[in-house]
Amino acid sequence: MNVAFPGRVGKTGVAAIRWDVSNIFLAPAPAQIRAVDDAIVQEPVDAILVENMFIGAVGLLTRPRAERPAVVSLGIIPLGVESRDTAPFGLGILPKPGMLGRVRNAILVVLTKNIIFGGVQKQAEQMMREATGQKLDGFFMSGASKADAIVQFTVPGFEYTRGDLPDTVHFVGPMSRATKNDGPLPEWWSELDGSRPVVHVSQGTIANTDYDELITPTMTALADDDVLVVVSTGGRPVSTLPSPLPQNVRVAEYLPHDKLLPLTDVYVSNGGYGGVHYALEHGVPLVVAGATEDKAEVAARVEWTGAGVRLQTNRPTPEQVGAAVRRVLVAPSYSEQSKAIGAEISASSGLAGLETVLESLLLKTLRE
C-alpha cells in the first residue's frame, strides 16, 4: 500500500484514515461508476455485488431503483451503518449505553461529518455531482446503508447491538472458513503436543513487510516464557525474520489454520477481519494490534465482545504484547467468549445466506 500510495507514509490515526478514504476509496469512484455502467450495457444484470468500501456504489444508489439493478453491499469489514447507538465508523470508539451514549454519538457524528471528514465530504459531493448529475444525499461514508441489502460477513455476536438496525442487514457469518489442508507440515509440528501453551502470531499476507510492527515484539516479549511461539510470515521467506530467533519460536511461511488453531491458546493478530474470524471460528482468544484502515474497528469489537485484548497501536512494545498475552492465558473469560462466537459462526449460513438474500431480492423485483 505504501509503495502504491507514498502520500500515506507516516500518517497515523484520524489523519491516516482521512487520507486513505480520500485517495484510495473516494478518488476511484467515478471510474467505478463508469465501469459498472459499461458492464450493464454489455449484458442484462439483475444484481450488483460490491464490497462496502466500493464508493462508486454510492453513485449508483443515487438513481431510482427502477433505473438500476439491485445493489448488495458485502460486509468484508465491520458493519459501518449509522446508528444512534454507536459512534461513527472508523474511530474505533466502543459503544456507550444509555442516553449519555446517544448524546455522545450524536456529537461525534456532527464532528465527523463537518470537521474530521468535512473536506472529504465536499470532495465527494462535487465528484458525485460531476459523475452522476445527481446531488449526493447524506454522508458519503454511509452510502452502503442505502443498498437494497447489506450482507455482513460476521455473526451478531461479533457486532455492536443497534436498536435501529435496518432490516436490510443480514448476518451470514464469514464467507471464508478454515478448510481442510493436507499439505506437508513443518518438521517441528510434533512439538504442539499440549505440553506448553501455544501463541500464534501473524501479520497476515499483506501488512507483513515490517516484522517490527508485531512479530518481533511478540517473539521478544515471550522469549523467556514457558510457551511455544508459532510464527507465520504470510508467504515471505523465513530467512527474512530477525536472527537469531528465541529458542521457543517456531516458524513457517504458511501454516494450516484448520490444524493449527485447535492447538492454539492465544492468537496475536494485527486485526485483519478474516484472520480474526478464523481465530473466533475455533474459539481462540485474541490479542489484537492495529489502529489504521478498518483494523481499529475490528480490534474494538474484539475488546467489546470480551474475546481478547486490544492494544490500540500498530506498533506495540514487547511489554504491551507480553502483558496482554499473559492476561489472556490466565483469564478463562476470553476463551469462553471466543468459543461462544465460534459456535455462532459454525451455525451461520455463509454463502448459502448470501444466495438466499439474492433470491429474495430478485423475486421482489419480479413481483414489482
C-alpha positions as CSV (number, residue, x, y, z in Angstrom):
1,M,0.0,0.0,0.0
2,N,2.7,2.5,0.9
3,V,4.5,1.8,-2.4
4,A,1.4,2.3,-4.4
5,F,0.4,5.4,-2.3
6,P,3.5,7.1,-0.9
7,G,1.4,10.0,0.3
8,R,0.1,7.9,3.1
9,V,3.5,7.1,4.6
10,G,4.0,8.5,8.1
11,K,0.3,9.3,8.7
12,T,-1.4,7.8,11.7
13,G,-4.8,8.0,13.5
14,V,-7.5,10.1,12.0
15,A,-5.2,11.8,9.5
16,A,-4.3,8.4,8.1
17,I,-7.9,7.3,7.8
18,R,-8.9,10.6,6.2
19,W,-6.0,10.3,3.6
20,D,-6.9,6.7,2.8
21,V,-10.6,7.4,2.4
22,S,-9.9,10.4,0.1
23,N,-7.2,8.9,-2.1
24,I,-7.7,5.1,-2.1
25,F,-11.5,4.8,-1.8
26,L,-13.1,8.0,-2.9
27,A,-10.9,9.1,-5.8
28,P,-11.7,5.9,-7.9
29,A,-15.5,6.3,-7.6
30,P,-16.2,7.9,-11.0
31,A,-14.2,5.2,-12.8
32,Q,-16.0,2.6,-10.7
33,I,-19.4,4.0,-11.8
34,R,-18.4,4.1,-15.5
35,A,-17.0,0.5,-15.3
36,V,-20.3,-0.8,-13.8
37,D,-22.4,1.1,-16.3
38,D,-20.3,-0.3,-19.2
39,A,-20.8,-3.8,-17.8
40,I,-24.6,-3.3,-17.5
41,V,-24.7,-2.3,-21.2
42,Q,-22.9,-5.4,-22.2
43,E,-25.5,-7.9,-20.8
44,P,-28.6,-7.9,-18.6
45,V,-27.8,-7.6,-14.9
46,D,-30.1,-8.5,-12.0
47,A,-27.9,-7.6,-9.1
48,I,-24.6,-5.8,-8.4
49,L,-22.5,-7.1,-5.5
50,V,-20.0,-4.6,-4.1
51,E,-17.7,-4.6,-1.1
52,N,-18.7,-1.9,1.4
53,M,-15.8,0.5,0.6
54,F,-16.7,0.5,-3.2
55,I,-17.8,4.1,-3.0
56,G,-18.8,4.0,-6.7
57,A,-21.9,2.2,-5.4
58,V,-23.0,5.5,-3.7
59,G,-23.3,7.0,-7.2
60,L,-25.3,4.0,-8.4
61,L,-27.7,4.4,-5.5
62,T,-28.5,8.0,-6.4
63,R,-30.6,6.6,-9.2
64,P,-34.2,5.4,-8.7
65,R,-34.5,1.7,-8.2
66,A,-36.4,1.2,-11.5
67,E,-33.3,2.6,-13.3
68,R,-30.7,0.3,-11.9
69,P,-30.1,-3.3,-10.8
70,A,-30.4,-4.3,-7.2
71,V,-27.2,-3.3,-5.2
72,V,-26.0,-5.6,-2.5
73,S,-23.2,-4.4,-0.2
74,L,-20.9,-7.2,1.1
75,G,-19.6,-6.6,4.6
76,I,-15.9,-7.6,4.3
77,I,-15.0,-5.1,7.1
78,P,-17.0,-4.4,10.3
79,L,-20.5,-3.0,9.9
80,G,-20.5,0.7,9.4
81,V,-24.2,1.7,9.2
82,E,-25.1,4.8,11.1
83,S,-26.8,4.3,14.4
84,R,-27.8,6.3,17.4
85,D,-26.3,3.5,19.5
86,T,-22.8,3.6,18.0
87,A,-20.0,6.2,17.4
88,P,-19.2,7.0,13.8
89,F,-17.4,4.2,11.9
90,G,-13.6,4.5,11.7
91,L,-12.9,6.0,15.1
92,G,-12.6,2.7,17.0
93,I,-14.7,4.0,19.9
94,L,-16.7,1.5,21.9
95,P,-20.5,1.9,22.3
96,K,-21.7,3.6,25.5
97,P,-25.1,2.6,26.8
98,G,-28.0,4.8,27.6
99,M,-28.9,8.4,26.8
100,L,-25.4,9.7,27.6
101,G,-24.1,7.3,24.9
102,R,-26.6,8.5,22.4
103,V,-25.8,12.2,23.1
104,R,-22.0,11.4,22.7
105,N,-22.7,9.6,19.4
106,A,-24.7,12.5,18.0
107,I,-22.0,14.9,18.9
108,L,-19.3,12.7,17.3
109,V,-21.5,12.3,14.1
110,V,-21.5,16.1,13.7
111,L,-17.8,16.4,14.4
112,T,-17.0,13.5,12.0
113,K,-19.2,14.8,9.1
114,N,-18.3,18.5,9.4
115,I,-14.8,18.6,10.8
116,I,-12.9,15.3,10.6
117,F,-14.3,14.4,7.1
118,G,-15.7,17.8,6.2
119,G,-13.3,18.4,3.4
120,V,-13.6,14.9,2.1
121,Q,-17.4,15.2,2.1
122,K,-17.2,18.3,-0.1
123,Q,-14.9,16.4,-2.4
124,A,-17.4,13.6,-2.5
125,E,-20.3,15.9,-3.2
126,Q,-18.5,17.6,-6.1
127,M,-17.3,14.2,-7.5
128,M,-20.8,12.6,-7.4
129,R,-22.4,15.7,-9.0
130,E,-19.9,15.5,-11.9
131,A,-20.1,11.7,-12.2
132,T,-23.9,11.2,-12.0
133,G,-25.5,14.6,-12.4
134,Q,-27.3,13.9,-9.1
135,K,-26.9,15.5,-5.7
136,L,-25.3,13.4,-3.0
137,D,-27.9,12.7,-0.4
138,G,-26.2,12.4,3.0
139,F,-22.8,11.4,4.2
140,F,-20.7,9.7,1.6
141,M,-19.4,7.1,4.1
142,S,-23.0,6.0,4.8
143,G,-23.6,5.0,1.2
144,A,-23.8,1.3,1.9
145,S,-26.8,2.0,4.2
146,K,-28.8,2.8,1.1
147,A,-28.1,-0.5,-0.6
148,D,-31.0,-2.8,-1.3
149,A,-29.4,-5.4,1.0
150,I,-26.3,-5.4,3.3
151,V,-24.9,-8.9,3.7
152,Q,-22.4,-8.8,6.6
153,F,-19.8,-11.5,6.8
154,T,-19.9,-12.0,10.5
155,V,-22.4,-13.1,13.2
156,P,-24.5,-10.9,15.5
157,G,-22.3,-11.8,18.5
158,F,-19.3,-10.0,16.9
159,E,-21.2,-6.9,16.1
160,Y,-22.4,-4.0,18.1
161,T,-26.1,-4.1,19.3
162,R,-28.1,-1.4,17.5
163,G,-31.8,-0.7,18.3
164,D,-32.2,0.9,14.9
165,L,-30.6,-1.7,12.8
166,P,-32.0,-1.5,9.2
167,D,-34.0,-4.6,8.1
168,T,-31.8,-4.7,5.0
169,V,-28.9,-6.0,7.1
170,H,-28.3,-9.8,7.0
171,F,-25.7,-11.6,9.1
172,V,-24.5,-14.7,7.3
173,G,-21.1,-15.4,9.0
174,P,-17.7,-15.3,7.3
175,M,-17.6,-16.5,3.7
176,S,-14.1,-18.0,4.2
177,R,-13.9,-20.8,6.7
178,A,-10.9,-22.8,7.8
179,T,-10.9,-25.7,5.3
180,K,-9.0,-29.0,5.4
181,N,-5.4,-28.7,4.3
182,D,-3.4,-31.9,3.6
183,G,-0.2,-30.1,2.7
184,P,3.1,-31.0,4.4
185,L,3.6,-29.9,8.0
186,P,6.8,-28.3,9.3
187,E,9.2,-30.7,11.0
188,W,8.6,-29.1,14.4
189,W,4.8,-29.8,14.3
190,S,5.1,-32.7,16.8
191,E,6.1,-30.1,19.5
192,L,2.5,-28.9,19.5
193,D,1.6,-31.6,21.9
194,G,-0.1,-29.6,24.7
195,S,2.9,-29.6,27.0
196,R,3.0,-25.8,26.9
197,P,0.7,-23.1,25.7
198,V,0.9,-22.2,22.0
199,V,0.9,-18.5,21.0
200,H,0.4,-18.0,17.3
201,V,1.4,-14.6,15.7
202,S,1.0,-13.4,12.2
203,Q,0.8,-10.1,10.3
204,G,-1.3,-11.7,7.5
205,T,-0.3,-11.8,3.9
206,I,-0.3,-8.0,3.1
207,A,0.9,-5.9,6.1
208,N,3.9,-8.2,6.7
209,T,6.8,-6.3,5.3
210,D,7.8,-4.8,8.7
211,Y,8.2,-7.5,11.4
212,D,8.8,-4.8,14.0
213,E,5.1,-4.0,13.9
214,L,4.0,-7.2,15.7
215,I,6.0,-10.3,15.1
216,T,9.3,-9.1,16.5
217,P,7.7,-7.6,19.7
218,T,5.8,-10.8,20.3
219,M,8.9,-13.0,19.9
220,T,10.9,-10.7,22.2
221,A,8.2,-10.4,24.8
222,L,7.7,-14.2,25.2
223,A,11.3,-15.3,24.7
224,D,11.7,-16.3,28.4
225,D,8.1,-17.6,28.9
226,D,7.2,-21.2,29.0
227,V,5.2,-21.0,25.8
228,L,5.7,-22.0,22.2
229,V,5.6,-19.0,19.8
230,V,4.4,-20.1,16.4
231,V,5.1,-17.5,13.6
232,S,3.7,-17.4,10.1
233,T,5.4,-15.0,7.8
234,G,2.5,-14.8,5.4
235,G,4.5,-16.1,2.5
236,R,7.7,-14.2,3.0
237,P,10.9,-16.4,3.2
238,V,11.6,-17.5,6.8
239,S,15.1,-16.1,6.3
240,T,13.7,-12.6,6.4
241,L,13.0,-12.9,10.1
242,P,15.5,-11.4,12.5
243,S,18.2,-13.7,13.6
244,P,18.9,-15.4,15.9
245,L,15.4,-16.5,16.9
246,P,14.5,-17.1,20.5
247,Q,14.6,-20.8,21.4
248,N,10.9,-21.1,21.9
249,V,10.0,-19.8,18.4
250,R,8.9,-22.0,15.5
251,V,8.3,-20.5,12.1
252,A,6.9,-21.3,8.7
253,E,5.8,-19.3,5.6
254,Y,2.3,-20.6,5.8
255,L,0.5,-22.8,8.3
256,P,-2.7,-24.8,8.0
257,H,-5.3,-23.0,10.2
258,D,-7.6,-26.0,10.3
259,K,-4.8,-27.9,12.1
260,L,-3.0,-25.1,14.0
261,L,-5.9,-23.1,15.6
262,P,-7.4,-26.0,17.5
263,L,-3.9,-26.3,19.2
264,T,-3.6,-22.5,19.8
265,D,-4.1,-20.9,23.1
266,V,-3.7,-17.2,22.0
267,Y,-3.7,-15.7,18.5
268,V,-1.7,-12.4,18.2
269,S,-3.0,-10.5,15.2
270,N,-2.8,-7.1,13.5
271,G,-6.6,-7.0,13.2
272,G,-7.4,-8.3,9.8
273,Y,-11.2,-9.1,9.6
274,G,-10.6,-12.5,8.0
275,G,-7.8,-13.7,10.3
276,V,-9.7,-12.6,13.4
277,H,-12.7,-14.6,12.3
278,Y,-10.6,-17.7,11.7
279,A,-9.5,-17.5,15.3
280,L,-13.0,-16.9,16.6
281,E,-14.3,-19.8,14.5
282,H,-12.0,-22.1,16.5
283,G,-12.7,-20.3,19.8
284,V,-9.2,-18.9,20.1
285,P,-8.9,-15.8,22.2
286,L,-7.0,-12.8,20.7
287,V,-4.5,-10.1,21.3
288,V,-5.1,-7.5,18.6
289,A,-3.0,-4.6,17.4
290,G,-3.9,-2.4,14.5
291,A,-5.2,1.2,14.6
292,T,-5.5,2.1,10.9
293,E,-7.7,1.1,8.0
294,D,-10.6,-1.0,9.4
295,K,-8.4,-2.6,12.0
296,A,-9.3,-0.1,14.7
297,E,-12.9,-1.2,14.3
298,V,-12.0,-4.9,14.3
299,A,-9.9,-4.5,17.4
300,A,-12.6,-2.5,19.1
301,R,-15.1,-5.4,18.6
302,V,-12.6,-7.9,20.0
303,E,-12.5,-5.8,23.2
304,W,-16.3,-5.1,23.2
305,T,-17.1,-8.8,23.0
306,G,-14.5,-9.8,25.5
307,A,-12.9,-12.3,23.1
308,G,-9.5,-10.7,23.5
309,V,-7.3,-7.7,24.4
310,R,-7.0,-4.6,22.2
311,L,-3.5,-3.0,22.1
312,Q,-4.7,0.3,20.3
313,T,-1.5,0.7,18.3
314,N,0.1,-0.5,15.1
315,R,3.5,-1.0,16.8
316,P,3.1,-2.3,20.4
317,T,6.1,-2.7,22.6
318,P,7.2,-6.1,23.8
319,E,6.0,-5.1,27.2
320,Q,2.5,-4.4,25.9
321,V,2.3,-7.6,23.9
322,G,3.7,-9.8,26.8
323,A,1.3,-8.3,29.4
324,A,-1.7,-8.9,27.0
325,V,-0.8,-12.5,26.2
326,R,-0.2,-13.4,29.8
327,R,-3.5,-11.8,30.7
328,V,-5.4,-13.8,28.1
329,L,-3.7,-17.0,29.1
330,V,-4.7,-16.8,32.8
331,A,-8.2,-15.4,32.4
332,P,-10.7,-18.1,31.1
333,S,-13.3,-15.5,30.2
334,Y,-11.5,-14.6,26.9
335,S,-11.5,-18.2,25.7
336,E,-15.2,-18.6,26.8
337,Q,-16.3,-15.5,24.8
338,S,-14.4,-16.5,21.7
339,K,-15.9,-20.0,21.9
340,A,-19.4,-18.5,22.1
341,I,-18.8,-16.5,19.0
342,G,-17.2,-19.6,17.3
343,A,-20.4,-21.5,18.0
344,E,-22.4,-18.8,16.2
345,I,-20.0,-18.9,13.3
346,S,-20.4,-22.7,13.0
347,A,-24.2,-22.3,12.9
348,S,-24.2,-19.5,10.4
349,S,-25.2,-19.9,6.8
350,G,-22.2,-18.5,4.9
351,L,-22.5,-18.5,1.2
352,A,-26.0,-20.0,1.3
353,G,-27.2,-17.0,3.3
354,L,-25.9,-14.7,0.5
355,E,-27.8,-16.8,-2.1
356,T,-31.0,-16.5,0.0
357,V,-30.7,-12.7,0.1
358,L,-30.1,-12.6,-3.7
359,E,-33.1,-14.8,-4.4
360,S,-35.3,-12.7,-2.2
361,L,-34.3,-9.5,-4.0
362,L,-34.8,-11.0,-7.4
363,L,-38.3,-12.3,-6.5
364,K,-39.2,-8.9,-5.1
365,T,-38.1,-7.3,-8.4
366,L,-40.2,-9.8,-10.4
367,R,-43.3,-9.1,-8.3
368,E,-42.9,-5.3,-8.8
